[in-house]
Amino acid sequence: MVKSGYEHLKGIRTNPKTVEVFDKQTGKTSIFPSIYKARRALGINPMYVKDGTIWKKHYEIQVM
């Protein structure tokens, strides 16, 4: 069963997951304590912060 966008967003603040973001241009990895903080740093919609996502061919996102 595929989760809807809303199901993905429900646990962002109540059940935080660590997010690792790899910047392909600089080669640096940033670790954020939650999806919410990662999305604020990247300036994107939290719906796009999912495991294995590559955002604009620039950031590779891994949710722990």
Buried (B, 14 or more C-beta within 10 A) or exposed (E): EEEEEEEBBEEBEEEBBBBBBBEEEEEEEEEBEBBBBBBEEBEBEBBBBBEEBEEEEEBBBBBE
